[in-house]
Amino acid sequence: MRLRISHEISARFDQPVSSAIRNLRMTPRTYDGQYVVDWRIDVDRDCRLARSFDSYGNITHDFFLAGPLEDLTITAAGEVETDDTAGVLQIGERLPTALFLRETMLTTPDPSIRDVAADVRAAAGANPLDRGHATMKLLNERIKPRPLAVEDVSCITRETAADVLKAAEGSPAGLAHLFVALARCMDMPARVVSGYLADRDGKADAAWLWAEVHVNGLGWVGFDAANDRCPTEQYVRVAAGLDQHGVAFLRGAHQGPATETLASAATVSEVS
């Protein structure tokens, strides 16, 4: 499947700021099952984009803008060819797999999460793939999904795994946090992934988040608890990390007392 993607993130300040800095994770990589045909990032201000890789191997871009600034817009766009790999990812890693057993503020399990993980372990047995599918099915049945919010694409989400389980509802980011927390309780390395989903029918933002679990002998396997399925050729993978804070499409700060309002709009269409 050949997909055309466009993702615009804009910021507006209620009073001019003297400067702003941004860190972007908006560029997908090429690997088995995903080939980046063309990709570019544009900023509506004169600046220099510094491209690099973070410690997880994600492509990042950083830039600095001198003010005064009242607003700015970043657009990432391009085409990506995808194949259906049944959610299995084969990709070179920079870090040991065991790192993804580490807890974070957003994925720390409370007693309720540990109890659910024990139930899944007892019901699904020792096979990690069976545990992953059982966890995804359980979350899809018990947790009501909420639409993606702008906080899910920027690094200001506070939706923890424990919050989602207690409220019985959560955003794609929150569901990914809960999935990851449960997997790690079962000694399964797990991480959060950001990217794009092609079957949103233009009715909602195509930016998306899901989880991946490492299965020995197979590789990383994706699980989208919000949709109760493993990623298909309709998914474009962008970044992976311990939680949403490591995969946010945009992170940044500005100098000055202004309040910043963010907006995100992503679309994906199939190229015939």
HELIX and SHEET records of a PDB file:
HELIX    1   1 THR A   97  LEU A  101  5                                   5    
HELIX    2   2 PRO A  111  ALA A  124  1                                  14    
HELIX    3   3 PRO A  128  ARG A  142  1                                  15    
HELIX    4   4 VAL A  150  ASP A  152  5                                   3    
HELIX    5   5 ALA A  161  ALA A  167  1                                   7    
HELIX    6   6 PRO A  172  CYS A  185  1                                  14    
HELIX    7   7 GLN A  244  GLY A  246  5                                   3    
SHEET    1   A 4 GLN A  34  VAL A  43  0                                        
SHEET    2   A 4 ILE A  59  THR A  82 -1                                        
SHEET    3   A 4 ARG A   2  THR A  27 -1                                        
SHEET    4   A 4 LEU A 250  GLN A 255 -1                                        
SHEET    1   B 4 GLN A  34  VAL A  43  0                                        
SHEET    2   B 4 ILE A  59  THR A  82 -1                                        
SHEET    3   B 4 ARG A   2  THR A  27 -1                                        
SHEET    4   B 4 GLU A 260  GLU A 270 -1                                        
SHEET    1   C 3 GLN A  34  VAL A  43  0                                        
SHEET    2   C 3 ILE A  59  THR A  82 -1                                        
SHEET    3   C 3 ALA A  50  PHE A  53 -1                                        
SHEET    1   D 5 VAL A  88  LEU A  89  0                                        
SHEET    2   D 5 GLY A 219  PHE A 223 -1                                        
SHEET    3   D 5 ALA A 207  VAL A 215 -1                                        
SHEET    4   D 5 ALA A 190  LEU A 197 -1                                        
SHEET    5   D 5 TYR A 235  GLY A 241 -1                                        
SHEET    1   E 2 LYS A 144  PRO A 145  0                                        
SHEET    2   E 2 GLU A 169  GLY A 170  1                                        
END                                                                             
